[in-house]
Amino acid sequence: MIKQVARAAVLIACGLALGGCPFGEQKPPAPVKKPPAPDYQLAATMPAPAAAQIRAICFNEADLGVFRSRMLIQELQVGTLQCQGAGGARLFERQYTDFLNKFSADMRSNGDQLKTMLGRKRRNVDVTVTEIANRTAQRASTDPEFCARNLRAFEWALSPQVTSLSQVPAPFDVGPEMNVHPCPPP
């Protein structure tokens, strides 16, 4: 008799356990993969100072282009180092290598232009590049979309319609934090 009661109890327990199983329910659909586009940049949060305050130190469009290209290069480098998968493997190693290969000529030109432009602005190249990298690295712990934002930047940069660094926005606009502002209209 005890065996029959034990069997019945086991069957009831199994039935109750299976009752909680969601048979027939479907998993939510996977998110739709967006096509490559320059829609990933986290905009600057600092407002520009008054025009009278920055007229002497502002950056014209050509200088801004040079700075923004260097900002992109540094930020993607930091993203490659920061974004890691299981076991510490870098998630964007292949994309970064492809980026370097695609834009090597632009990057050499940017280095020369950056030295000239920062020299005119009386800024140190190494300090500026390091500051961009440091500010970007701080974003890794505060922006939950840090790695996704970098992946979108790589996808856009490596897409066929992009032919120069100037077409690729940096994942983060750290320029205003570094006192890099466009010149106001005259």
N, C-alpha and C positions, 0 to 999 in steps of 0.2 A: 504494500500500500504506500509506503514512504517513497518507493521508486516512482510510482505513478504520480504522486504529488510533486516530486522533484522535477519529473519530466514536464508536467503541466506548467510549473513555475518557470522553467527554462524557456518553454515555448511562449509563454506570456511575455517574459522579459525580452525575448528576441522580437516578438511582434511589436512591443512598445518601442524598442530601439529602431526598428525599421520604419515605424510610423513617423519618426522625425526626419527620415530621409526625403529629400525633395525630388522624387521621381518625376520626370516630365518637365521640370523647370529648366529653363535655358539660362545659360550664363549671359550676363549683359554683353552686348556687342563690343568688340575691341574699338578703341578710339580710331577715328578715321585719320589716316596719315595725310597731313597737309602737304601740298606740293611746295617745292623750294620757293621762298619769297623773302624779301627783306622786311619782315614784319615782327621781328623778335627783339629789337632793341629796347632796353629799359631806359626810358628817357631820364635826363638829368632832373633832379628835384630842386636844385638851387636856382633861384631867379638871377638873371643878369643884373649887375649893378647899373646905376643910372649912367646914361651915355656920357655925361660930363666926367664921370669918374674913370671910365675905361678908354676914352679916346686915345690917350697916350700909350696904352699897353695892349690895345685890341689886336685881333688877328684878321687880316683880309681873307677873302675867299680862298686864294691860292695857299696861304699859310695854314688855314683851317683844313684844307684838303690834305696837306702833308701831315699835319698833326693827327687827323682822324685816321689816316691810313696806318700810322705808327701805332695808334691806339688799338686798331683792329689786330695788327700783328701781335702785339704784346698780350692782348686779352685772349686770343686764340691759343697762344703759347701757354698761358696760365691755365686756361680751360683744359688743355691737353694734359697738363701735369696734375690738376686737381680732380678731374672726373675719372674715377676708378671703379672697376667692377669687382666681382668676387675675387679674392686673393690678391687684390692690389693691381690687377691688370689695367692699363690705361685704355679707356674706352675709345679715344679718338686718335690713336697713334697713326692708323692708316690714313684718316682724313687729313691729319696735320701734314703728313708726308706728301700727300697729293696736293695740298694747299701750297706747300713750299715749292714743289715742282712747277705748279701752274703759274705762280706769281714771283718766281725768283728774279726776273728782270725788274719787275715793279718794286720789289723789296730793295734791290741794290740802288735803284734810282731814289727811292724814298730815303734811304740812309744818307745819301749825299745831300738831298734837299733838306732833310731834317737838321743836319749839321749847319748848313748855311742859314736856315731860317732861325734856329735857336741861337746861333751866334749873333745874328742881328738883334734878337730879343734879349741878349745877354743872359741866356739860360744855359745850363750845363746839360749836354745830351744824356750822359749816363744817369744823372739825377732824375731827369725827366722820364726816361724810359723805366727806371726802377720805380718811380712813383706811380706810373701807370700800372705796372705789374703788381705792386703792393696794394693799391686801391682795388684792383680786380680780385686779387686773392682774398681780400676781406669780404667780397660779395659771396664767395662760395659758402660761407656759413650763415649768411643772412637772406639769400635769395633762394627759395625752394626750387626755382626754375633754372638755377645756374647752369646745370649740365644740359638741360633741354634747350636753353637759349644758345649755348655754344654749339650744340648739334645743329640747330636751325641755321646758325651762321655758317657753319661748314657746308651744309647742304646747299645754301644759297651761293656761297662763294664758288663751290665746285660745279654748279649747274652750268650748262652750255651757254646760256644767255649772258653770263657774267664774263667780261673780258678784261677787267682791270680792278685793282684794289679799290679805286674810288667808287665803285658801284656797290660795295659791301659795307653796310653800317657795322660798327663795332657792337658787340652785345650790350655794352654799358657805355653811356656817355659820361665819362669822368672829367671831361674838359672843364666845365664850370667849377668843379671842385679844385681844379688845378689852376684856376684863374686864367682860363683860356676862353675868351669870349669873342664873338664876331664883332666887327666894327659897326657902330651904328651908322645909319645913313647920314650923309653930310647935311 
